[in-house]
Amino acid sequence: MRTTSYTDITLPELKELRRQPHTAIVDVRDEWEFDEFNIGGLNVPLPDIRARKAELLPYQTLIVICTNGARSRVAAKDLLRQAEFQSKMIYHLHGGIIEAID
């Protein structure tokens, strides 16, 4: 089955999905942002997403996140343009992790 688009999810949905096997959270913020605050997962800054795609290939489900959802949306779309990711489940955290900061 080929995935042609990503699915927007909320923070509560992310918390459920991250428990599934073969799932990775991909935080596409810059390293300093990740170091300042994160909810776990792999830190693969958006400019490095293609160069570091081998790190993501072992996972069947990818949840792409950033601060407010803008960079993660770009990353999700970019991943789906690559043949290696078209059969994977790609999720995008709508609104970003800004909601997790309280």
Secondary structure, DSSP 8 states (H G I E B T S, - for coil): ----S-EEE-HHHHHHHTTSTTEEEEE-S-HHHHHHS--SSEE--GGGTTTTGGGTTT-SEEEEE-SSSHHHHHHHHHHHHSGGGTTSEEEEETT-GGGG--
